Structures are given as C-alpha cells and as structure tokens.
Amino acid sequence: MCTSLKPSANKQFGLRRKKIWELEHRVHCSVAGTCFTLEEIRRFCRKYQIEIEGSAGDYDLHIHFVDILNDAQMARPVNKYLDRKYKASIQHFNQAGSSNDLQSLWKEAVSQGEVAAAFWAVLTHPQTSATLLFQVYGEVHMLSHLSGASMRIDMQALTQLRQRQPKLENEIAQSRITLLSRTRQKDEVIAQLNKRLDKAQQHEKRHLQSEEKIRLLESGELLHNLRSQLETSASKLGSANVRAKRAEADAVKQKTRAESALAKNAQIKNQLVVLDAEQSALESALEGALSAQHAPCEKRAGCTKVDLAGRRILYVGGRNRLCAHFRTLVEQQNGRFIHHDGGREESTQRLDALLSQVDAVLCPMDCVSHDAVHRIKRDCKRYGKYLMLLSQSSLSAFARGVHEYSRASSATH
C-alpha cells in the first residue's frame, strides 16, 4: 500500500540539492530499482566488499544495496555516480523555478521514456514539493507494478509462442522446401526461355545482316567498299614493306655494331687481365724495393721480393730513359740487367752475341722493330732462351715479365 511521503523540514539545505541518504528510506527502494542496473548494483556491492552467497538472487542483492543508500558515508560515491550518470537531465531540470515547472518537465520526460533520469532529478531538486514528490513516487511505484503485470503477460505469451515454435518451424521448413522446388522449376523455365530468346536474337541479327548485304549488292555500294578496302590494304602493305626493309637494314647495322662491341669488349677484357698482372708484378717489385730500403727481406713477414739468383735479363727495345729503373729493379732482385735498343743505334751483331750470354729476353711490342722481334724469336728458339713479349714498354709490364720469369725458372729448378 502506497503512503504519503513527508517533505524535508531541514531549512539548512536552502537551494542545495538533496543527497540520497537525506531522502526517506522507502524512496531508496524505488531509486535502486529504477536508477540502477543489476550490474551497477553488483559493482557497488563488490566495492564495499559485501559478500553475497552464490545462491542469493537479485532480490537479496537489491536489499543489501538499499541498506547502502541509507548510510551517509557509504552512499556518497553512489550519489556522485548518479549525478554523473544523469548530469544532462539534472541540468535540464535545474531550469525549473517552481514545483509546477518541475511537474511539467516530469510529464515531458515520462512521455519520452526517460523515467530514471527524471526521477533522480526530481527527487533531489530543492524546489520539489511534497505533493509533487508523492505524485512522482506513486507513478514510479505503479510503473513497477504495471511492468510486473506486463512481464507476466509477456511470459505467458512467450510460453505460448515457445509451444507454437516447433509447429511453425515445421511449417516454415515445408514452405522453404516447396519454395525451393518452385524456384528450381521457375529457374529451369527461365533458362529455357533465355536460350530461346538468344536463338531468336541470333536469327534476327543474321537476318538483318543478310538484308543489309542484299541492299549493298543491289546498290553496288559493297563492290565499291571492297575496292576501297583493297586499295587501302595495298597501300598499307607497301608502307609495311618499306618499314620492314628499313628495319632489316637497321638490324644488320645493329648486329655489326654489336659484333664490333663484343670484339672490343673481349680486347678490353684481355687488356685488363694483362694490366692486372702487371699491377701485381709492379706491386711486388715496389714492395721488394721498399723492403730493401728499410729492412732486410728475411726480417719482414710476407715479403714478396723476387730472387733472380744472378740470372741475366736482356731487355730489347723500349725507351732508354726507363732502362735505369729496369736495371735498379733487376739488381735489387739479385739479377743482372742488359739492354739492347733493337737495332736503332746498336748493331744487330751485338744482339746475336748477347742472346747467347743471357738467361731470359724481355721485349716490348710497342717500341721495337718487326725485324728485331723476328730475329729475337728465331734466336731464342735456337738457343733455348726464355722469351716474353711485353704488351708495352712500361715499368709495370717489365716488372710483370721479370716476376713471371722468376716463377717459371723456380718451377724448372
């Protein structure tokens, strides 16, 4: 049975909003059931470490939470939570300057289904009269009854619907089977009609093409068009032949250039091989020269100095200004250096005499006469002398020749 609520008699509150623990205890039940969800209630109960037995239902949880709302110390966080949750509604109701204004706002909120927010805003508003408080509390209380009755009706309806569900599912299944069968039949009919339509369209297209050909033949336009097409094709063929001949000529040129480039590339590769060997020999010679200037070779780790063991090296041709360097290089490697200019100023008889006295002959191809080269090849073969024809008359080429001769002579002894 609903009873009237007493208005707050504490004048000290003034225009301050009421706190939840300042409301009458019976209001707390409606606040808990209307303004909170079960999950929110469980969260607050866990926060206050209120133990609820596993078999306890939602009603037991509701009773414990109502006790929290009556405690000023424990209810402070709850009050702040509701103020935050319904902040927009509170600000909206703060516009009311009298109890009548509050009543109008309450009716508007209820019509829009915002009962929980409006309920909290009215309960805590300083302008709420006892009459309005009684009205709002009563409406919320009756809404809970109506909700329960509606729920019972819904439960009955739900039970009936559950009983009807298997029958309806069977009917739906049968309807689906029938619908699928009819759909397949319609699809087959549609497919047949589409095939017939395609054939009819093809026949119509061929018929129109035939009529157009007949019209062109009768008017002579087809023959004229064919002649025009033949002339155009002949012109295109002539142009294509010209382009083909040009392309063939270009291909021949490109092939010649490619072959020349390949030959040049092979020559360059050979030159690079020679230059690499010359560089290695020159580095070895320079390392030996530096070793002789700074420390004995035996005391240097990894020394690459060549030991000619007193062998005599004849250098034919070349540039006279480099011979002093060649002589130094050979003598530093424990050898003897002999030079002949190849017949430019010195006699060829001296060259024949020298060939019989030396152990090896080095001859640069870029700075000696062909006659001298021919004579050297012949005499070296006759005397069994080591001969190396150098690619150029440079210090690096000479150093490489000496280095290779040293390796060859070491391998034979």
ChimeraX attribute file (.defattr): number of C-alpha atoms within 10 A of each C-alpha:
attribute: neighborCount
match mode: 1-to-1
recipient: residues
	/A:1	2
	/A:2	9
	/A:3	9
	/A:4	12
	/A:5	17
	/A:6	13
	/A:7	14
	/A:8	15
	/A:9	7
	/A:10	8
	/A:11	7
	/A:12	7
	/A:13	11
	/A:14	10
	/A:15	10
	/A:16	11
	/A:17	15
	/A:18	18
	/A:19	18
	/A:20	24
	/A:21	20
	/A:22	14
	/A:23	18
	/A:24	14
	/A:25	14
	/A:26	13
	/A:27	18
	/A:28	19
	/A:29	17
	/A:30	19
	/A:31	19
	/A:32	18
	/A:33	18
	/A:34	18
	/A:35	17
	/A:36	14
	/A:37	11
	/A:38	13
	/A:39	9
	/A:40	13
	/A:41	20
	/A:42	17
	/A:43	12
	/A:44	17
	/A:45	18
	/A:46	12
	/A:47	9
	/A:48	11
	/A:49	9
	/A:50	14
	/A:51	10
	/A:52	14
	/A:53	9
	/A:54	6
	/A:55	7
	/A:56	9
	/A:57	10
	/A:58	11
	/A:59	10
	/A:60	12
	/A:61	18
	/A:62	17
	/A:63	12
	/A:64	15
	/A:65	21
	/A:66	21
	/A:67	14
	/A:68	20
	/A:69	26
	/A:70	19
	/A:71	13
	/A:72	15
	/A:73	10
	/A:74	15
	/A:75	20
	/A:76	15
	/A:77	13
	/A:78	19
	/A:79	17
	/A:80	12
	/A:81	12
	/A:82	17
	/A:83	19
	/A:84	11
	/A:85	14
	/A:86	17
	/A:87	14
	/A:88	13
	/A:89	20
	/A:90	21
	/A:91	12
	/A:92	12
	/A:93	20
	/A:94	17
	/A:95	11
	/A:96	17
	/A:97	12
	/A:98	12
	/A:99	19
	/A:100	14
	/A:101	15
	/A:102	23
	/A:103	20
	/A:104	12
	/A:105	19
	/A:106	22
	/A:107	15
	/A:108	14
	/A:109	17
	/A:110	16
	/A:111	10
	/A:112	9
	/A:113	11
	/A:114	14
	/A:115	21
	/A:116	19
	/A:117	22
	/A:118	24
	/A:119	25
	/A:120	19
	/A:121	27
	/A:122	27
	/A:123	22
	/A:124	19
	/A:125	20
	/A:126	19
	/A:127	21
	/A:128	23
	/A:129	20
	/A:130	15
	/A:131	14
	/A:132	18
	/A:133	21
	/A:134	17
	/A:135	15
	/A:136	20
	/A:137	23
	/A:138	17
	/A:139	15
	/A:140	19
	/A:141	18
	/A:142	13
	/A:143	14
	/A:144	15
	/A:145	12
	/A:146	12
	/A:147	12
	/A:148	12
	/A:149	12
	/A:150	12
	/A:151	13
	/A:152	12
	/A:153	12
	/A:154	12
	/A:155	12
	/A:156	12
	/A:157	12
	/A:158	13
	/A:159	12
	/A:160	11
	/A:161	12
	/A:162	12
	/A:163	11
	/A:164	11
	/A:165	12
	/A:166	11
	/A:167	11
	/A:168	13
	/A:169	11
	/A:170	11
	/A:171	12
	/A:172	12
	/A:173	12
	/A:174	12
	/A:175	12
	/A:176	12
	/A:177	12
	/A:178	12
	/A:179	12
	/A:180	12
	/A:181	12
	/A:182	12
	/A:183	12
	/A:184	12
	/A:185	12
	/A:186	12
	/A:187	12
	/A:188	12
	/A:189	12
	/A:190	12
	/A:191	12
	/A:192	12
	/A:193	12
	/A:194	12
	/A:195	12
	/A:196	12
	/A:197	12
	/A:198	12
	/A:199	12
	/A:200	12
	/A:201	12
	/A:202	12
	/A:203	12
	/A:204	12
	/A:205	12
	/A:206	12
	/A:207	12
	/A:208	12
	/A:209	12
	/A:210	12
	/A:211	12
	/A:212	13
	/A:213	14
	/A:214	13
	/A:215	13
	/A:216	15
	/A:217	13
	/A:218	10
	/A:219	11
	/A:220	11
	/A:221	13
	/A:222	16
	/A:223	12
	/A:224	13
	/A:225	12
	/A:226	11
	/A:227	12
	/A:228	12
	/A:229	12
	/A:230	12
	/A:231	12
	/A:232	12
	/A:233	12
	/A:234	12
	/A:235	12
	/A:236	12
	/A:237	12
	/A:238	12
	/A:239	11
	/A:240	12
	/A:241	12
	/A:242	12
	/A:243	12
	/A:244	12
	/A:245	11
	/A:246	12
	/A:247	12
	/A:248	12
	/A:249	12
	/A:250	12
	/A:251	12
	/A:252	12
	/A:253	12
	/A:254	12
	/A:255	12
	/A:256	12
	/A:257	12
	/A:258	12
	/A:259	12
	/A:260	12
	/A:261	12
	/A:262	12
	/A:263	12
	/A:264	12
	/A:265	12
	/A:266	12
	/A:267	12
	/A:268	12
	/A:269	12
	/A:270	12
	/A:271	13
	/A:272	12
	/A:273	12
	/A:274	16
	/A:275	16
	/A:276	14
	/A:277	19
	/A:278	24
	/A:279	17
	/A:280	17
	/A:281	24
	/A:282	22
	/A:283	16
	/A:284	19
	/A:285	25
	/A:286	17
	/A:287	16
	/A:288	21
	/A:289	17
	/A:290	14
	/A:291	18
	/A:292	14
	/A:293	11
	/A:294	9
	/A:295	10
	/A:296	12
	/A:297	18
	/A:298	10
	/A:299	9
	/A:300	11
	/A:301	7
	/A:302	8
	/A:303	14
	/A:304	16
	/A:305	21
	/A:306	22
	/A:307	18
	/A:308	22
	/A:309	12
	/A:310	14
	/A:311	19
	/A:312	19
	/A:313	25
	/A:314	22
	/A:315	22
	/A:316	25
	/A:317	24
	/A:318	22
	/A:319	13
	/A:320	12
	/A:321	8
	/A:322	12
	/A:323	17
	/A:324	11
	/A:325	12
	/A:326	22
	/A:327	18
	/A:328	15
	/A:329	24
	/A:330	24
	/A:331	17
	/A:332	19
	/A:333	23
	/A:334	17
	/A:335	18
	/A:336	20
	/A:337	20
	/A:338	16
	/A:339	20
	/A:340	20
	/A:341	20
	/A:342	25
	/A:343	17
	/A:344	12
	/A:345	8
	/A:346	11
	/A:347	12
	/A:348	16
	/A:349	9
	/A:350	12
	/A:351	21
	/A:352	14
	/A:353	10
	/A:354	16
	/A:355	19
	/A:356	14
	/A:357	13
	/A:358	17
	/A:359	21
	/A:360	22
	/A:361	25
	/A:362	24
	/A:363	26
	/A:364	22
	/A:365	17
	/A:366	14
	/A:367	17
	/A:368	19
	/A:369	16
	/A:370	11
	/A:371	10
	/A:372	19
	/A:373	17
	/A:374	10
	/A:375	15
	/A:376	23
	/A:377	16
	/A:378	12
	/A:379	15
	/A:380	18
	/A:381	12
	/A:382	10
	/A:383	12
	/A:384	13
	/A:385	18
	/A:386	17
	/A:387	18
	/A:388	18
	/A:389	18
	/A:390	19
	/A:391	17
	/A:392	15
	/A:393	19
	/A:394	17
	/A:395	19
	/A:396	21
	/A:397	24
	/A:398	26
	/A:399	24
	/A:400	25
	/A:401	24
	/A:402	26
	/A:403	23
	/A:404	17
	/A:405	22
	/A:406	18
	/A:407	14
	/A:408	12
	/A:409	14
	/A:410	12
	/A:411	8
	/A:412	6
	/A:413	5
